[in-house]
Amino acid sequence: MLPPEPVFLDRDGVLNENVPDYIRTESQWVPLPGALEAAAVLSMSGHPLIVVTNQSAVGRGLMTLEAVARINSLLERRIASLGGRIDAVYLCPHAPWENCRCRKPATGMVEDARADLGLPRGGWLVGDAWSDIGMGAAAGLRTIMVMTGRGAGQMASGCPCGSSSPDFVVEDLNGAARIILQHDGGLPPPCRTEA
């Protein structure tokens, strides 16, 4: 039996609420209902969890890397308090116009995680935006779009020309975790179709 595959998670809109003017302080960070518990279950099932997040507020001069690190540390502590673990956090601090290799949908964060952590090429990507899905598809990951965060709006607007459709669409990270664990053989098939 193969070991559980890595799960790449977007942060804002998947694990915590996504706000239009950026989450700039720990007090603005609000986890989505059940998301941290779902992440902890995936971790306790042996899946390496890697957060991959665009944080252009840094490149726009609206916050510092240190402020982002404090928010990410809070996320990591909360998941650890539930028995889970975030194996690594990769972030793109660049503004969209900087043409970097790490801003989603570019695959730089996944490539770096694979190199740094010795991860296999397969795995999963859970996101709430077409840029997440595009990165996951380009990196050879199975992709899951959640309807939290920007997900419902992104799905309603349709898949942009040239973008990949997600492999699965679910209500939230709980739904994504069920699909991943079912794929592992750890759960029976769901009784109902996800969103």
N, C-alpha and C positions, 0 to 999 in steps of 0.2 A: 504494500500500500504506500502511495506517495505521501510525503509530508504535506500539511495544509499550505496552500499557496498564499503569497503575500496579498494584502488588501490595501490599496492606495485610497485614502479618503480625502476628499476636499474638506476644508474646515468650515468656512462660513456658508450656512445654508444646508449643511449636512449634519455636522456635530452641534453647531450653535446657530442662533438666529443670525440672519444676514441683514445688515442695516445699510441704507443708501449712503450715508456719510462716513462709513468705515467704523469698525470697532477699534477705538483708540486707547481705551483703558480697561483694566480688569473689571471695573464696575459696570461697563457696558456689555460685557460678555455674558450671554444668557444661553445655557444649553437648551437644545430642542428636547421636548418631552420624549423620554425613552432612548435618546440617541447615545448617551454615554453608557447606558446599560447594555445596549446592543453592541457597542464597540468592545466593552469589557467581555461580553460573551464570545465574540469572535477571537479576541486575544486569548482567553482561557481555553479556547478550542485549538489553540496552537498556531493560529494565523498571525504572521507578523503584520503589524499595523503601521503604515507609513502615512503621515499627513503630508499632502502636497497642496500648497496654498499660494495663490497670487496675492500679494500685499502691496499693491501699487501706491498706497498711501505713503509708504516710505519714499519711493521715487518722486512722488509729488511734493515732498517736504512737509507732509501733514503729521507724520509721526516718525519715531526713531526705531531702529532695529531692536534696541533695548526694550522699548515698549511692546513690540511684537513678541519678543522673547518672554516677557512677563505674562502675557496673555496665553501663549503656548504652554508655559510652565503650569499655569492654572489648569488648563485643559488636561495636561498630563497627570497632575496631582489628583484631579477629580476622577479620572478613569482608574488610576492606581487605587484610590479609596474603594473602588468597586471590585477590585481583584484583577483588573486588566492592566495592560501596558501599551503605551505608544512606543514603538521601537525606534522611530526617528521622525523628525519634522523637517521637511524641506520647504523653503519658501522662496518665491521670486519677489524681490523688493523693487523691481524696476517698473517704471511707468510704461504704458503701452507703446509709446513712440521710441523707446530705447532699443528696440530690435534685438533683444537678448535671446539666448538659447533656452532660457528656463521658463519664460512666461507661457502658461497654457494658452493655446493648445500645443506649443512646442513640448518636446519630450525630455528636456534637460533634467528636470527633477527626478523623473523615473530612472533615467540613465545613471544619474549620480547615485541614487539609492541602490540600484543594482550593483554598481561598482563598489560602493562603500560597505554595503552589508552582505555582499556575496549572494544576492537573491537570484532565483531562477527567472527565466524570461516570461513565464506565464503569470497568471494572477488576475486580480480584479481591480476595477476602478469604480468608486461610487462618487457621483457628483450631482450637482444641481444646475449645471450650465453646459451649453454646447461645447464650450472650450474644454471642459473636463472630459466630455465624451470623446472629443476629437483627439485629445492627448492620449487617452486610454487606448483608443483604436489604433493610433499610430504606433504606440508602444507594444502592441500585441496583447493587450489585456481585454478580458471580457468586461463589458461596461454596463453599469446600472445607473439609470437616471432616477433620482428621488424627486417627489413633487413638493418637498419642503423648499424653503429658500426661494430661489428663482426658478425652480424646476417646473412648476405648473405654468408659469408665464412663458418659459422657454418652449415647453411642449406645445402650448397653444399657438405660438407664433410659427411653429413648424421648423423642421430641420433646415438650416441654411444650406445653400447650394455648396456642394463639395464636402459637407460634414457627414460623418457616419451617424447612422441611427443607433441608439443604445440597444444592447442585447436584451435588456429588461427595463421596464418602467415600474416603479413601486411607489407606495405612499411615502415611506420614510426609511431611515436607516434600519429600523426593525425589520421591515420587509426585505431589504437588501441582505441583512444577516440571515434571514430564513432561506433565501435562495442560495446563498453561499454555503450554508451548513447542509442544506438539502443536497447540493452538488457533492459535498463531502460524504454523503450517505449518513449524516448524523441526524437528520430529521425526516419524517414522512412527508410526502407531497402535501402542499397546502390544500385546505378544504375549499378555498375560494380563490378566484383570480385576483391578483394584485391590481392596483389602480390602473 
